[in-house]
Amino acid sequence: MSMISKQVKEIRNMVSVLHEEKRYAAEEIMRQAADIIESLSAKLQAANMENGGGWIDGKKAIEQIENEIDGVIVKDTYSKGKNAGLRKAKIFIEEQMGHEL
């Protein structure tokens, strides 16, 4: 059981106690909090699964972008310069990053 699941379980236990004590307003607030936490946790899990099950490695992402740009520029030599704007974009990115892609 994850840390989030444990904490949601504790909140739900607290909801039961609040109900027994007839503190209905607090009970509803805590119930909504538990629902929101579960919902956000599920969305985060789904997003992580889309990214291969974890956080995105910044260096790896930059390498993938570099490879993609290089691939398009190589293809551009066969398309007679139709992607000249991409070369300009690459130069701009390199200037902003302070190194070549």
N, C-alpha and C positions, 0 to 999 in steps of 0.2 A: 504494500500500500504506500502510495506516494505521500510526501509531506502535505501536499494540498488536500488529498483525500482524507488524511487524518484530521486536518483542521476543519474541513467541512463537516466531518462526522461529529467533532466536538461542538460545532455551531448548531448542528441539528439536535444534539443532546440538550443544548442550552434552550433551543426552541421548545422542546418538550417540558422543561422545567418552567419556562415562562408561561406556557399554556396552563400548567397545573396551578401556577400562582395567579392565574387570570390577568396576566399582564399582556393583553392581546395586542396592543400597539407595538410594544417591544418585540413580541413574538413575530409579528408580521414583518417588521424591519429585519430581524435576524434571518427569517425564512428567505426573504428576498436576497439578502446578502449571500446566503449559502447558494441559492439558485444562480446568482450572477457569477460567483466564483467558479462554480461547476461549468457554467456556460463558457466563460472565458478560458478556462483550463482546456476544455474540449476544442475550442477554436485554435488555441496555441498548439495543441497536439496535432491537429489536422494540418496546420501550417508547417510544422516541423516535418511531418510525413511527406509533404510536397517538396520539401527541401532535402530529401534523402534522410530524414530522421534526426536532423540536428541543426545547429546554427551554421550559418554560412561563413566559411573561412575567407576573410578578406583578401589574403594573398592569392588564394586559389581562384577567387572570383576575378581578380585583376588579370591573372594569367589566362583565364577563359576569355575575357574581353579582348586581351591582346591578341590571342590566337584567332579570334573571330575577325578582328579588324585586319590582321595580316592576311587572312584567307580572302577577305573581300578585296583588299588592295591587289593581291596577286591576280585574282580573277579580273580586276579592273584593267590590267595590262592587256587583256584579251578583248576588252570591250571598248577600246580606243578612248579611254579617259572619261567615260561617262560618269564615273564616281569621283571626280576631282574634289568635290565637296567633302568626301570622306577623308581624303588625304589632309585637307585643311583641318578637319575636325580632329584627326589624329595629332597633328602638330599642335593644335590648341590644347588638347588633353596633356600632351607631353610637357608643354610649357607650364600648365597649371600644376602638374605633379612634380616638375623639376627633374624629370629623367625621361629617357626614351622608352617607348613601349616595345 
